[in-house]
Amino acid sequence: MTRLDKIFVALGLVLACAPSVMAAVVMPQFRQTFQSFGADLPWLTQMLLDYPASLLLFPAFILLIALGWPNKKQRGLYSLLLGSLFGILGPVIIMVGAYLPIWKLGAAI
């Protein structure tokens, strides 16, 4: 693996880890607010509250690509691309999970 590939893998890991850190810090702060609604939480919100580290699967995929992608010359590039995708998808998942109870409550009113 070249030096550039190692940099790409490292960047992909950082981008993929950011959502899991964000979920671990942000979501627990909403637990009391969501419980005050008195309604059942959507499964996505409940999963993010109970298992914020579940988004650590994103960096695990990056490591799998970095170590096991069949074409060794493309491992760094695909690690960076997938890490970028997870870096974008992760915050979207967290935002949707955080707003679903509010949308559900608004629809009931």
Secondary structure, 3 states (H helix, E strand, C coil): CCHHHHHHHHHHHHHHHHHHHHHHHHHHHHHHHHHHHCCCCCHHHHHHHHCHHHHHHHHHHHHHHHHHCCCHHHHHHHHHHHHHHHHHHHHHHHHHHHHHHHHHHHHHC
